[in-house]
Each structure stands twice: as structure tokens, then as C-alpha cells.
Amino acid sequence: RKHTLFANHSMTRSGDACHRCADLRISRAPLCLCVLSAPHEESTDVQVIVGTAEGPVLLADRHETRDLGLDEGPALRLSRPT
């Protein structure tokens, strides 16, 4: 089963502000997600950290998905500093 992740990079718009992230290449549903805010409102550089049941923590954006190489996993919760 393929899992597709969509991210909206705007708090006020939809449609053109929503994009599909690169293929996650995971067989089971993600355990958790943490969306990293775009640097400014007009930016489309949204990144999503994905905790997977398989163990790796992934960083996904519209162009690529890559393993962050964290040794401990699976991650059940993710957060970003405020």
C-alpha cells in the first residue's frame, strides 16, 4: 500500500498552496508527523518530519524524502521547538 502525504504551506489559502510530498516509500502508515513551518508566508518550502513504524525518521518535502539517520526508533512523537 502506498502512502501519500500532502502539505499546505499557507494558513490562509488552499488550492495552489497545497502540494504533494515526494513518495515516502513506507509500507505502513506513519506513526507521527511534525510539520516545519515555511520561512515566510509566500514560501513553498514546507518540510515534514515523519516517524515510521519501520524505524527510520524521514524528512519529506515536495522534491525528496530522505532518512535522517537517527539511530533510535521508531519515533512515536515528534515536536519542534517553539
mmCIF file of the N, C-alpha and C atoms, coordinates in Angstrom:
data_MODEL
# 
_entry.id   MODEL 
# 
loop_
_atom_site.group_PDB 
_atom_site.id 
_atom_site.type_symbol 
_atom_site.label_atom_id 
_atom_site.label_alt_id 
_atom_site.label_comp_id 
_atom_site.label_asym_id 
_atom_site.label_entity_id 
_atom_site.label_seq_id 
_atom_site.pdbx_PDB_ins_code 
_atom_site.Cartn_x 
_atom_site.Cartn_y 
_atom_site.Cartn_z 
_atom_site.occupancy 
_atom_site.B_iso_or_equiv 
_atom_site.pdbx_formal_charge 
_atom_site.auth_seq_id 
_atom_site.auth_comp_id 
_atom_site.auth_asym_id 
_atom_site.auth_atom_id 
_atom_site.pdbx_PDB_model_num 
ATOM 1   N N  . ARG A 1 1  ? 0.839  -1.177 0.000  1.00 0.00 ? 1  ARG A N  1 
ATOM 2   C CA . ARG A 1 1  ? 0.000  0.000  0.000  1.00 0.00 ? 1  ARG A CA 1 
ATOM 3   C C  . ARG A 1 1  ? 0.881  1.235  0.000  1.00 0.00 ? 1  ARG A C  1 
ATOM 4   N N  . LYS A 1 2  ? 0.550  2.178  -0.833 1.00 0.00 ? 2  LYS A N  1 
ATOM 5   C CA . LYS A 1 2  ? 1.328  3.415  -0.936 1.00 0.00 ? 2  LYS A CA 1 
ATOM 6   C C  . LYS A 1 2  ? 0.683  4.498  -0.070 1.00 0.00 ? 2  LYS A C  1 
ATOM 7   N N  . HIS A 1 3  ? 1.501  5.224  0.656  1.00 0.00 ? 3  HIS A N  1 
ATOM 8   C CA . HIS A 1 3  ? 1.024  6.323  1.499  1.00 0.00 ? 3  HIS A CA 1 
ATOM 9   C C  . HIS A 1 3  ? 1.468  7.636  0.874  1.00 0.00 ? 3  HIS A C  1 
ATOM 10  N N  . THR A 1 4  ? 0.526  8.532  0.665  1.00 0.00 ? 4  THR A N  1 
ATOM 11  C CA . THR A 1 4  ? 0.806  9.824  0.045  1.00 0.00 ? 4  THR A CA 1 
ATOM 12  C C  . THR A 1 4  ? 0.590  10.920 1.075  1.00 0.00 ? 4  THR A C  1 
ATOM 13  N N  . LEU A 1 5  ? 1.500  11.855 1.144  1.00 0.00 ? 5  LEU A N  1 
ATOM 14  C CA . LEU A 1 5  ? 1.438  12.954 2.105  1.00 0.00 ? 5  LEU A CA 1 
ATOM 15  C C  . LEU A 1 5  ? 1.276  14.265 1.354  1.00 0.00 ? 5  LEU A C  1 
ATOM 16  N N  . PHE A 1 6  ? 0.287  15.050 1.754  1.00 0.00 ? 6  PHE A N  1 
ATOM 17  C CA . PHE A 1 6  ? 0.058  16.372 1.187  1.00 0.00 ? 6  PHE A CA 1 
ATOM 18  C C  . PHE A 1 6  ? 0.324  17.411 2.266  1.00 0.00 ? 6  PHE A C  1 
ATOM 19  N N  . ALA A 1 7  ? 0.913  18.546 1.883  1.00 0.00 ? 7  ALA A N  1 
ATOM 20  C CA . ALA A 1 7  ? 1.189  19.633 2.819  1.00 0.00 ? 7  ALA A CA 1 
ATOM 21  C C  . ALA A 1 7  ? 0.657  20.941 2.245  1.00 0.00 ? 7  ALA A C  1 
ATOM 22  N N  . ASN A 1 8  ? 0.033  21.724 3.106  1.00 0.00 ? 8  ASN A N  1 
ATOM 23  C CA . ASN A 1 8  ? -0.444 23.051 2.725  1.00 0.00 ? 8  ASN A CA 1 
ATOM 24  C C  . ASN A 1 8  ? 0.490  24.058 3.384  1.00 0.00 ? 8  ASN A C  1 
ATOM 25  N N  . HIS A 1 9  ? 1.126  24.891 2.601  1.00 0.00 ? 9  HIS A N  1 
ATOM 26  C CA . HIS A 1 9  ? 2.129  25.813 3.138  1.00 0.00 ? 9  HIS A CA 1 
ATOM 27  C C  . HIS A 1 9  ? 1.556  27.172 3.529  1.00 0.00 ? 9  HIS A C  1 
ATOM 28  N N  . SER A 1 10 ? 0.234  27.298 3.581  1.00 0.00 ? 10 SER A N  1 
ATOM 29  C CA . SER A 1 10 ? -0.379 28.572 3.947  1.00 0.00 ? 10 SER A CA 1 
ATOM 30  C C  . SER A 1 10 ? -1.449 28.365 5.000  1.00 0.00 ? 10 SER A C  1 
ATOM 31  N N  . MET A 1 11 ? -1.546 29.305 5.918  1.00 0.00 ? 11 MET A N  1 
ATOM 32  C CA . MET A 1 11 ? -2.604 29.269 6.929  1.00 0.00 ? 11 MET A CA 1 
ATOM 33  C C  . MET A 1 11 ? -3.876 29.940 6.424  1.00 0.00 ? 11 MET A C  1 
ATOM 34  N N  . THR A 1 12 ? -3.801 30.642 5.304  1.00 0.00 ? 12 THR A N  1 
ATOM 35  C CA . THR A 1 12 ? -4.959 31.400 4.818  1.00 0.00 ? 12 THR A CA 1 
ATOM 36  C C  . THR A 1 12 ? -5.445 30.971 3.445  1.00 0.00 ? 12 THR A C  1 
ATOM 37  N N  . ARG A 1 13 ? -4.666 30.145 2.725  1.00 0.00 ? 13 ARG A N  1 
ATOM 38  C CA . ARG A 1 13 ? -5.042 29.735 1.369  1.00 0.00 ? 13 ARG A CA 1 
ATOM 39  C C  . ARG A 1 13 ? -5.037 28.221 1.243  1.00 0.00 ? 13 ARG A C  1 
ATOM 40  N N  . SER A 1 14 ? -5.706 27.736 0.211  1.00 0.00 ? 14 SER A N  1 
ATOM 41  C CA . SER A 1 14 ? -5.634 26.325 -0.158 1.00 0.00 ? 14 SER A CA 1 
ATOM 42  C C  . SER A 1 14 ? -5.443 26.262 -1.664 1.00 0.00 ? 14 SER A C  1 
ATOM 43  N N  . GLY A 1 15 ? -5.706 25.146 -2.276 1.00 0.00 ? 15 GLY A N  1 
ATOM 44  C CA . GLY A 1 15 ? -5.560 25.055 -3.728 1.00 0.00 ? 15 GLY A CA 1 
ATOM 45  C C  . GLY A 1 15 ? -4.115 25.121 -4.148 1.00 0.00 ? 15 GLY A C  1 
ATOM 46  N N  . ASP A 1 16 ? -3.660 26.285 -4.603 1.00 0.00 ? 16 ASP A N  1 
ATOM 47  C CA . ASP A 1 16 ? -2.284 26.414 -5.074 1.00 0.00 ? 16 ASP A CA 1 
ATOM 48  C C  . ASP A 1 16 ? -1.265 26.346 -3.940 1.00 0.00 ? 16 ASP A C  1 
ATOM 49  N N  . ALA A 1 17 ? -1.711 26.430 -2.692 1.00 0.00 ? 17 ALA A N  1 
ATOM 50  C CA . ALA A 1 17 ? -0.814 26.359 -1.547 1.00 0.00 ? 17 ALA A CA 1 
ATOM 51  C C  . ALA A 1 17 ? -0.600 24.913 -1.073 1.00 0.00 ? 17 ALA A C  1 
ATOM 52  N N  . CYS A 1 18 ? -1.324 23.976 -1.648 1.00 0.00 ? 18 CYS A N  1 
ATOM 53  C CA . CYS A 1 18 ? -1.220 22.573 -1.258 1.00 0.00 ? 18 CYS A CA 1 
ATOM 54  C C  . CYS A 1 18 ? -0.397 21.811 -2.291 1.00 0.00 ? 18 CYS A C  1 
ATOM 55  N N  . HIS A 1 19 ? 0.537  21.003 -1.824 1.00 0.00 ? 19 HIS A N  1 
ATOM 56  C CA . HIS A 1 19 ? 1.328  20.191 -2.745 1.00 0.00 ? 19 HIS A CA 1 
ATOM 57  C C  . HIS A 1 19 ? 1.553  18.795 -2.179 1.00 0.00 ? 19 HIS A C  1 
ATOM 58  N N  . ARG A 1 20 ? 1.843  17.871 -3.063 1.00 0.00 ? 20 ARG A N  1 
ATOM 59  C CA . ARG A 1 20 ? 2.119  16.500 -2.658 1.00 0.00 ? 20 ARG A CA 1 
ATOM 60  C C  . ARG A 1 20 ? 3.605  16.363 -2.375 1.00 0.00 ? 20 ARG A C  1 
ATOM 61  N N  . CYS A 1 21 ? 3.926  15.753 -1.250 1.00 0.00 ? 21 CYS A N  1 
ATOM 62  C CA . CYS A 1 21 ? 5.323  15.488 -0.916 1.00 0.00 ? 21 CYS A CA 1 
ATOM 63  C C  . CYS A 1 21 ? 5.818  14.306 -1.737 1.00 0.00 ? 21 CYS A C  1 
ATOM 64  N N  . ALA A 1 22 ? 7.118  14.185 -1.836 1.00 0.00 ? 22 ALA A N  1 
ATOM 65  C CA . ALA A 1 22 ? 7.725  13.070 -2.550 1.00 0.00 ? 22 ALA A CA 1 
ATOM 66  C C  . ALA A 1 22 ? 7.290  11.748 -1.906 1.00 0.00 ? 22 ALA A C  1 
ATOM 67  N N  . ASP A 1 23 ? 7.364  10.679 -2.656 1.00 0.00 ? 23 ASP A N  1 
ATOM 68  C CA . ASP A 1 23 ? 6.969  9.349  -2.188 1.00 0.00 ? 23 ASP A CA 1 
ATOM 69  C C  . ASP A 1 23 ? 7.711  9.000  -0.897 1.00 0.00 ? 23 ASP A C  1 
ATOM 70  N N  . LEU A 1 24 ? 6.957  8.593  0.134  1.00 0.00 ? 24 LEU A N  1 
ATOM 71  C CA . LEU A 1 24 ? 7.563  8.254  1.421  1.00 0.00 ? 24 LEU A CA 1 
ATOM 72  C C  . LEU A 1 24 ? 8.253  6.892  1.406  1.00 0.00 ? 24 LEU A C  1 
ATOM 73  N N  . ARG A 1 25 ? 7.871  6.018  0.495  1.00 0.00 ? 25 ARG A N  1 
ATOM 74  C CA . ARG A 1 25 ? 8.455  4.684  0.381  1.00 0.00 ? 25 ARG A CA 1 
ATOM 75  C C  . ARG A 1 25 ? 8.376  3.907  1.688  1.00 0.00 ? 25 ARG A C  1 
ATOM 76  N N  . ILE A 1 26 ? 7.209  3.915  2.315  1.00 0.00 ? 26 ILE A N  1 
ATOM 77  C CA . ILE A 1 26 ? 6.987  3.128  3.524  1.00 0.00 ? 26 ILE A CA 1 
ATOM 78  C C  . ILE A 1 26 ? 5.785  2.219  3.292  1.00 0.00 ? 26 ILE A C  1 
ATOM 79  N N  . SER A 1 27 ? 5.790  1.068  3.952  1.00 0.00 ? 27 SER A N  1 
ATOM 80  C CA . SER A 1 27 ? 4.721  0.092  3.737  1.00 0.00 ? 27 SER A CA 1 
ATOM 81  C C  . SER A 1 27 ? 3.578  0.239  4.736  1.00 0.00 ? 27 SER A C  1 
ATOM 82  N N  . ARG A 1 28 ? 3.828  0.852  5.881  1.00 0.00 ? 28 ARG A N  1 
ATOM 83  C CA . ARG A 1 28 ? 2.786  1.037  6.895  1.00 0.00 ? 28 ARG A CA 1 
ATOM 84  C C  . ARG A 1 28 ? 2.564  2.520  7.136  1.00 0.00 ? 28 ARG A C  1 
ATOM 85  N N  . ALA A 1 29 ? 1.409  2.842  7.671  1.00 0.00 ? 29 ALA A N  1 
ATOM 86  C CA . ALA A 1 29 ? 1.058  4.245  7.928  1.00 0.00 ? 29 ALA A CA 1 
ATOM 87  C C  . ALA A 1 29 ? 2.068  4.879  8.886  1.00 0.00 ? 29 ALA A C  1 
ATOM 88  N N  . PRO A 1 30 ? 2.359  6.170  8.714  1.00 0.00 ? 30 PRO A N  1 
ATOM 89  C CA . PRO A 1 30 ? 3.273  6.859  9.634  1.00 0.00 ? 30 PRO A CA 1 
ATOM 90  C C  . PRO A 1 30 ? 2.739  6.843  11.062 1.00 0.00 ? 30 PRO A C  1 
ATOM 91  N N  . LEU A 1 31 ? 3.664  6.825  12.023 1.00 0.00 ? 31 LEU A N  1 
ATOM 92  C CA . LEU A 1 31 ? 3.278  6.862  13.429 1.00 0.00 ? 31 LEU A CA 1 
ATOM 93  C C  . LEU A 1 31 ? 3.032  8.291  13.899 1.00 0.00 ? 31 LEU A C  1 
ATOM 94  N N  . CYS A 1 32 ? 3.767  9.246  13.346 1.00 0.00 ? 32 CYS A N  1 
ATOM 95  C CA . CYS A 1 32 ? 3.612  10.635 13.749 1.00 0.00 ? 32 CYS A CA 1 
ATOM 96  C C  . CYS A 1 32 ? 4.184  11.548 12.674 1.00 0.00 ? 32 CYS A C  1 
ATOM 97  N N  . LEU A 1 33 ? 3.735  12.800 12.703 1.00 0.00 ? 33 LEU A N  1 
ATOM 98  C CA . LEU A 1 33 ? 4.180  13.818 11.747 1.00 0.00 ? 33 LEU A CA 1 
ATOM 99  C C  . LEU A 1 33 ? 4.489  15.103 12.504 1.00 0.00 ? 33 LEU A C  1 
ATOM 100 N N  . CYS A 1 34 ? 5.445  15.857 12.008 1.00 0.00 ? 34 CYS A N  1 
ATOM 101 C CA . CYS A 1 34 ? 5.743  17.185 12.536 1.00 0.00 ? 34 CYS A CA 1 
ATOM 102 C C  . CYS A 1 34 ? 6.015  18.088 11.346 1.00 0.00 ? 34 CYS A C  1 
ATOM 103 N N  . VAL A 1 35 ? 5.156  19.061 11.131 1.00 0.00 ? 35 VAL A N  1 
ATOM 104 C CA . VAL A 1 35 ? 5.304  19.974 10.002 1.00 0.00 ? 35 VAL A CA 1 
ATOM 105 C C  . VAL A 1 35 ? 6.187  21.141 10.423 1.00 0.00 ? 35 VAL A C  1 
ATOM 106 N N  . LEU A 1 36 ? 7.227  21.383 9.645  1.00 0.00 ? 36 LEU A N  1 
ATOM 107 C CA . LEU A 1 36 ? 8.116  22.513 9.892  1.00 0.00 ? 36 LEU A CA 1 
ATOM 108 C C  . LEU A 1 36 ? 7.627  23.692 9.066  1.00 0.00 ? 36 LEU A C  1 
ATOM 109 N N  . SER A 1 37 ? 7.393  24.776 9.708  1.00 0.00 ? 37 SER A N  1 
ATOM 110 C CA . SER A 1 37 ? 6.844  25.952 9.042  1.00 0.00 ? 37 SER A CA 1 
ATOM 111 C C  . SER A 1 37 ? 7.751  26.468 7.940  1.00 0.00 ? 37 SER A C  1 
ATOM 112 N N  . ALA A 1 38 ? 7.123  27.032 6.935  1.00 0.00 ? 38 ALA A N  1 
ATOM 113 C CA . ALA A 1 38 ? 7.866  27.696 5.873  1.00 0.00 ? 38 ALA A CA 1 
ATOM 114 C C  . ALA A 1 38 ? 8.540  28.941 6.444  1.00 0.00 ? 38 ALA A C  1 
ATOM 115 N N  . PRO A 1 39 ? 9.665  29.369 5.860  1.00 0.00 ? 39 PRO A N  1 
ATOM 116 C CA . PRO A 1 39 ? 10.370 30.531 6.401  1.00 0.00 ? 39 PRO A CA 1 
ATOM 117 C C  . PRO A 1 39 ? 9.565  31.830 6.337  1.00 0.00 ? 39 PRO A C  1 
ATOM 118 N N  . HIS A 1 40 ? 8.643  31.955 5.383  1.00 0.00 ? 40 HIS A N  1 
ATOM 119 C CA . HIS A 1 40 ? 7.769  33.120 5.300  1.00 0.00 ? 40 HIS A CA 1 
ATOM 120 C C  . HIS A 1 40 ? 6.490  32.729 4.563  1.00 0.00 ? 40 HIS A C  1 
ATOM 121 N N  . GLU A 1 41 ? 5.458  33.530 4.625  1.00 0.00 ? 41 GLU A N  1 
ATOM 122 C CA . GLU A 1 41 ? 4.125  33.203 4.114  1.00 0.00 ? 41 GLU A CA 1 
ATOM 123 C C  . GLU A 1 41 ? 4.115  32.827 2.634  1.00 0.00 ? 41 GLU A C  1 
ATOM 124 N N  . GLU A 1 42 ? 4.898  33.467 1.817  1.00 0.00 ? 42 GLU A N  1 
ATOM 125 C CA . GLU A 1 42 ? 4.884  33.191 0.380  1.00 0.00 ? 42 GLU A CA 1 
ATOM 126 C C  . GLU A 1 42 ? 5.753  31.999 -0.016 1.00 0.00 ? 42 GLU A C  1 
ATOM 127 N N  . SER A 1 43 ? 6.510  31.461 0.919  1.00 0.00 ? 43 SER A N  1 
ATOM 128 C CA . SER A 1 43 ? 7.401  30.344 0.624  1.00 0.00 ? 43 SER A CA 1 
ATOM 129 C C  . SER A 1 43 ? 6.620  29.038 0.475  1.00 0.00 ? 43 SER A C  1 
ATOM 130 N N  . THR A 1 44 ? 7.103  28.164 -0.368 1.00 0.00 ? 44 THR A N  1 
ATOM 131 C CA . THR A 1 44 ? 6.520  26.829 -0.518 1.00 0.00 ? 44 THR A CA 1 
ATOM 132 C C  . THR A 1 44 ? 7.454  25.763 0.044  1.00 0.00 ? 44 THR A C  1 
ATOM 133 N N  . ASP A 1 45 ? 8.411  26.179 0.851  1.00 0.00 ? 45 ASP A N  1 
ATOM 134 C CA . ASP A 1 45 ? 9.429  25.271 1.388  1.00 0.00 ? 45 ASP A CA 1 
ATOM 135 C C  . ASP A 1 45 ? 8.993  24.598 2.682  1.00 0.00 ? 45 ASP A C  1 
ATOM 136 N N  . VAL A 1 46 ? 7.850  23.952 2.670  1.00 0.00 ? 46 VAL A N  1 
ATOM 137 C CA . VAL A 1 46 ? 7.372  23.233 3.845  1.00 0.00 ? 46 VAL A CA 1 
ATOM 138 C C  . VAL A 1 46 ? 8.036  21.868 3.875  1.00 0.00 ? 46 VAL A C  1 
ATOM 139 N N  . GLN A 1 47 ? 8.497  21.472 5.052  1.00 0.00 ? 47 GLN A N  1 
ATOM 140 C CA . GLN A 1 47 ? 9.079  20.157 5.240  1.00 0.00 ? 47 GLN A CA 1 
ATOM 141 C C  . GLN A 1 47 ? 8.302  19.437 6.329  1.00 0.00 ? 47 GLN A C  1 
ATOM 142 N N  . VAL A 1 48 ? 8.228  18.124 6.228  1.00 0.00 ? 48 VAL A N  1 
ATOM 143 C CA . VAL A 1 48 ? 7.504  17.311 7.195  1.00 0.00 ? 48 VAL A CA 1 
ATOM 144 C C  . VAL A 1 48 ? 8.440  16.220 7.698  1.00 0.00 ? 48 VAL A C  1 
ATOM 145 N N  . ILE A 1 49 ? 8.566  16.120 9.021  1.00 0.00 ? 49 ILE A N  1 
ATOM 146 C CA . ILE A 1 49 ? 9.314  15.024 9.629  1.00 0.00 ? 49 ILE A CA 1 
ATOM 147 C C  . ILE A 1 49 ? 8.313  13.910 9.886  1.00 0.00 ? 49 ILE A C  1 
ATOM 148 N N  . VAL A 1 50 ? 8.658  12.692 9.479  1.00 0.00 ? 50 VAL A N  1 
ATOM 149 C CA . VAL A 1 50 ? 7.738  11.556 9.540  1.00 0.00 ? 50 VAL A CA 1 
ATOM 150 C C  . VAL A 1 50 ? 8.369  10.444 10.374 1.00 0.00 ? 50 VAL A C  1 
ATOM 151 N N  . GLY A 1 51 ? 7.677  10.045 11.446 1.00 0.00 ? 51 GLY A N  1 
ATOM 152 C CA . GLY A 1 51 ? 8.097  8.888  12.234 1.00 0.00 ? 51 GLY A CA 1 
ATOM 153 C C  . GLY A 1 51 ? 7.435  7.652  11.654 1.00 0.00 ? 51 GLY A C  1 
ATOM 154 N N  . THR A 1 52 ? 8.220  6.615  11.374 1.00 0.00 ? 52 THR A N  1 
ATOM 155 C CA . THR A 1 52 ? 7.686  5.431  10.707 1.00 0.00 ? 52 THR A CA 1 
ATOM 156 C C  . THR A 1 52 ? 7.721  4.208  11.616 1.00 0.00 ? 52 THR A C  1 
ATOM 157 N N  . ALA A 1 53 ? 6.831  3.264  11.353 1.00 0.00 ? 53 ALA A N  1 
ATOM 158 C CA . ALA A 1 53 ? 6.800  2.007  12.097 1.00 0.00 ? 53 ALA A CA 1 
ATOM 159 C C  . ALA A 1 53 ? 8.031  1.162  11.801 1.00 0.00 ? 53 ALA A C  1 
ATOM 160 N N  . GLU A 1 54 ? 8.609  1.338  10.625 1.00 0.00 ? 54 GLU A N  1 
ATOM 161 C CA . GLU A 1 54 ? 9.797  0.583  10.237 1.00 0.00 ? 54 GLU A CA 1 
ATOM 162 C C  . GLU A 1 54 ? 11.044 1.037  10.983 1.00 0.00 ? 54 GLU A C  1 
ATOM 163 N N  . GLY A 1 55 ? 10.999 2.223  11.611 1.00 0.00 ? 55 GLY A N  1 
ATOM 164 C CA . GLY A 1 55 ? 12.125 2.703  12.395 1.00 0.00 ? 55 GLY A CA 1 
ATOM 165 C C  . GLY A 1 55 ? 12.722 4.006  11.946 1.00 0.00 ? 55 GLY A C  1 
ATOM 166 N N  . PRO A 1 56 ? 13.011 4.201  10.645 1.00 0.00 ? 56 PRO A N  1 
ATOM 167 C CA . PRO A 1 56 ? 13.658 5.452  10.273 1.00 0.00 ? 56 PRO A CA 1 
ATOM 168 C C  . PRO A 1 56 ? 12.750 6.667  10.445 1.00 0.00 ? 56 PRO A C  1 
ATOM 169 N N  . VAL A 1 57 ? 13.375 7.787  10.744 1.00 0.00 ? 57 VAL A N  1 
ATOM 170 C CA . VAL A 1 57 ? 12.671 9.072  10.758 1.00 0.00 ? 57 VAL A CA 1 
ATOM 171 C C  . VAL A 1 57 ? 13.024 9.758  9.446  1.00 0.00 ? 57 VAL A C  1 
ATOM 172 N N  . LEU A 1 58 ? 11.987 10.161 8.710  1.00 0.00 ? 58 LEU A N  1 
ATOM 173 C CA . LEU A 1 58 ? 12.173 10.722 7.372  1.00 0.00 ? 58 LEU A CA 1 
ATOM 174 C C  . LEU A 1 58 ? 11.930 12.220 7.365  1.00 0.00 ? 58 LEU A C  1 
ATOM 175 N N  . LEU A 1 59 ? 12.573 12.911 6.451  1.00 0.00 ? 59 LEU A N  1 
ATOM 176 C CA . LEU A 1 59 ? 12.315 14.315 6.182  1.00 0.00 ? 59 LEU A CA 1 
ATOM 177 C C  . LEU A 1 59 ? 11.787 14.388 4.755  1.00 0.00 ? 59 LEU A C  1 
ATOM 178 N N  . ALA A 1 60 ? 10.542 14.843 4.606  1.00 0.00 ? 60 ALA A N  1 
ATOM 179 C CA . ALA A 1 60 ? 9.905  14.878 3.288  1.00 0.00 ? 60 ALA A CA 1 
ATOM 180 C C  . ALA A 1 60 ? 9.562  16.305 2.905  1.00 0.00 ? 60 ALA A C  1 
ATOM 181 N N  . ASP A 1 61 ? 9.754  16.613 1.624  1.00 0.00 ? 61 ASP A N  1 
ATOM 182 C CA . ASP A 1 61 ? 9.263  17.863 1.050  1.00 0.00 ? 61 ASP A CA 1 
ATOM 183 C C  . ASP A 1 61 ? 8.741  17.531 -0.338 1.00 0.00 ? 61 ASP A C  1 
ATOM 184 N N  . ARG A 1 62 ? 8.462  18.529 -1.137 1.00 0.00 ? 62 ARG A N  1 
ATOM 185 C CA . ARG A 1 62 ? 7.861  18.258 -2.444 1.00 0.00 ? 62 ARG A CA 1 
ATOM 186 C C  . ARG A 1 62 ? 8.830  17.626 -3.434 1.00 0.00 ? 62 ARG A C  1 
ATOM 187 N N  . HIS A 1 63 ? 10.130 17.672 -3.144 1.00 0.00 ? 63 HIS A N  1 
ATOM 188 C CA . HIS A 1 63 ? 11.130 17.168 -4.079 1.00 0.00 ? 63 HIS A CA 1 
ATOM 189 C C  . HIS A 1 63 ? 11.734 15.825 -3.706 1.00 0.00 ? 63 HIS A C  1 
ATOM 190 N N  . GLU A 1 64 ? 11.901 15.574 -2.410 1.00 0.00 ? 64 GLU A N  1 
ATOM 191 C CA . GLU A 1 64 ? 12.561 14.339 -1.998 1.00 0.00 ? 64 GLU A CA 1 
ATOM 192 C C  . GLU A 1 64 ? 12.135 13.919 -0.598 1.00 0.00 ? 64 GLU A C  1 
ATOM 193 N N  . THR A 1 65 ? 12.369 12.659 -0.317 1.00 0.00 ? 65 THR A N  1 
ATOM 194 C CA . THR A 1 65 ? 12.224 12.105 1.027  1.00 0.00 ? 65 THR A CA 1 
ATOM 195 C C  . THR A 1 65 ? 13.547 11.462 1.374  1.00 0.00 ? 65 THR A C  1 
ATOM 196 N N  . ARG A 1 66 ? 14.074 11.813 2.555  1.00 0.00 ? 66 ARG A N  1 
ATOM 197 C CA . ARG A 1 66 ? 15.358 11.218 2.931  1.00 0.00 ? 66 ARG A CA 1 
ATOM 198 C C  . ARG A 1 66 ? 15.337 10.775 4.390  1.00 0.00 ? 66 ARG A C  1 
ATOM 199 N N  . ASP A 1 67 ? 16.073 9.742  4.660  1.00 0.00 ? 67 ASP A N  1 
ATOM 200 C CA . ASP A 1 67 ? 16.220 9.200  6.001  1.00 0.00 ? 67 ASP A CA 1 
ATOM 201 C C  . ASP A 1 67 ? 17.149 10.134 6.774  1.00 0.00 ? 67 ASP A C  1 
ATOM 202 N N  . LEU A 1 68 ? 16.739 10.551 7.957  1.00 0.00 ? 68 LEU A N  1 
ATOM 203 C CA . LEU A 1 68 ? 17.566 11.449 8.761  1.00 0.00 ? 68 LEU A CA 1 
ATOM 204 C C  . LEU A 1 68 ? 18.688 10.718 9.489  1.00 0.00 ? 68 LEU A C  1 
ATOM 205 N N  . GLY A 1 69 ? 18.684 9.396  9.427  1.00 0.00 ? 69 GLY A N  1 
ATOM 206 C CA . GLY A 1 69 ? 19.782 8.629  10.011 1.00 0.00 ? 69 GLY A CA 1 
ATOM 207 C C  . GLY A 1 69 ? 19.789 8.600  11.529 1.00 0.00 ? 69 GLY A C  1 
ATOM 208 N N  . LEU A 1 70 ? 18.642 8.780  12.154 1.00 0.00 ? 70 LEU A N  1 
ATOM 209 C CA . LEU A 1 70 ? 18.571 8.708  13.611 1.00 0.00 ? 70 LEU A CA 1 
ATOM 210 C C  . LEU A 1 70 ? 18.612 7.246  14.031 1.00 0.00 ? 70 LEU A C  1 
ATOM 211 N N  . ASP A 1 71 ? 19.420 6.925  15.029 1.00 0.00 ? 71 ASP A N  1 
ATOM 212 C CA . ASP A 1 71 ? 19.631 5.532  15.436 1.00 0.00 ? 71 ASP A CA 1 
ATOM 213 C C  . ASP A 1 71 ? 18.486 4.953  16.254 1.00 0.00 ? 71 ASP A C  1 
ATOM 214 N N  . GLU A 1 72 ? 17.804 5.778  17.014 1.00 0.00 ? 72 GLU A N  1 
ATOM 215 C CA . GLU A 1 72 ? 16.748 5.282  17.896 1.00 0.00 ? 72 GLU A CA 1 
ATOM 216 C C  . GLU A 1 72 ? 15.404 5.423  17.218 1.00 0.00 ? 72 GLU A C  1 
ATOM 217 N N  . GLY A 1 73 ? 14.616 4.397  17.249 1.00 0.00 ? 73 GLY A N  1 
ATOM 218 C CA . GLY A 1 73 ? 13.298 4.440  16.627 1.00 0.00 ? 73 GLY A CA 1 
ATOM 219 C C  . GLY A 1 73 ? 12.595 3.124  16.890 1.00 0.00 ? 73 GLY A C  1 
ATOM 220 N N  . PRO A 1 74 ? 11.346 3.034  16.619 1.00 0.00 ? 74 PRO A N  1 
ATOM 221 C CA . PRO A 1 74 ? 10.550 4.028  15.912 1.00 0.00 ? 74 PRO A CA 1 
ATOM 222 C C  . PRO A 1 74 ? 10.164 5.199  16.811 1.00 0.00 ? 74 PRO A C  1 
ATOM 223 N N  . ALA A 1 75 ? 9.997  6.370  16.197 1.00 0.00 ? 75 ALA A N  1 
ATOM 224 C CA . ALA A 1 75 ? 9.578  7.580  16.910 1.00 0.00 ? 75 ALA A CA 1 
ATOM 225 C C  . ALA A 1 75 ? 8.057  7.589  17.000 1.00 0.00 ? 75 ALA A C  1 
ATOM 226 N N  . LEU A 1 76 ? 7.541  7.734  18.206 1.00 0.00 ? 76 LEU A N  1 
ATOM 227 C CA . LEU A 1 76 ? 6.096  7.759  18.402 1.00 0.00 ? 76 LEU A CA 1 
ATOM 228 C C  . LEU A 1 76 ? 5.549  9.175  18.503 1.00 0.00 ? 76 LEU A C  1 
ATOM 229 N N  . ARG A 1 77 ? 6.417  10.125 18.854 1.00 0.00 ? 77 ARG A N  1 
ATOM 230 C CA . ARG A 1 77 ? 6.018  11.534 18.938 1.00 0.00 ? 77 ARG A CA 1 
ATOM 231 C C  . ARG A 1 77 ? 7.163  12.409 18.471 1.00 0.00 ? 77 ARG A C  1 
ATOM 232 N N  . LEU A 1 78 ? 6.801  13.481 17.805 1.00 0.00 ? 78 LEU A N  1 
ATOM 233 C CA . LEU A 1 78 ? 7.776  14.461 17.342 1.00 0.00 ? 78 LEU A CA 1 
ATOM 234 C C  . LEU A 1 78 ? 7.251  15.845 17.711 1.00 0.00 ? 78 LEU A C  1 
ATOM 235 N N  . SER A 1 79 ? 8.160  16.748 18.007 1.00 0.00 ? 79 SER A N  1 
ATOM 236 C CA . SER A 1 79 ? 7.761  18.137 18.252 1.00 0.00 ? 79 SER A CA 1 
ATOM 237 C C  . SER A 1 79 ? 8.889  19.042 17.791 1.00 0.00 ? 79 SER A C  1 
ATOM 238 N N  . ARG A 1 80 ? 8.538  20.283 17.596 1.00 0.00 ? 80 ARG A N  1 
ATOM 239 C CA . ARG A 1 80 ? 9.547  21.259 17.216 1.00 0.00 ? 80 ARG A CA 1 
ATOM 240 C C  . ARG A 1 80 ? 9.601  22.308 18.294 1.00 0.00 ? 80 ARG A C  1 
ATOM 241 N N  . PRO A 1 81 ? 10.752 22.937 18.497 1.00 0.00 ? 81 PRO A N  1 
ATOM 242 C CA . PRO A 1 81 ? 10.844 23.991 19.498 1.00 0.00 ? 81 PRO A CA 1 
ATOM 243 C C  . PRO A 1 81 ? 9.972  25.180 19.115 1.00 0.00 ? 81 PRO A C  1 
ATOM 244 N N  . THR A 1 82 ? 9.409  25.817 20.083 1.00 0.00 ? 82 THR A N  1 
ATOM 245 C CA . THR A 1 82 ? 8.560  26.981 19.817 1.00 0.00 ? 82 THR A CA 1 
ATOM 246 C C  . THR A 1 82 ? 9.323  28.266 19.946 1.00 0.00 ? 82 THR A C  1 
# 
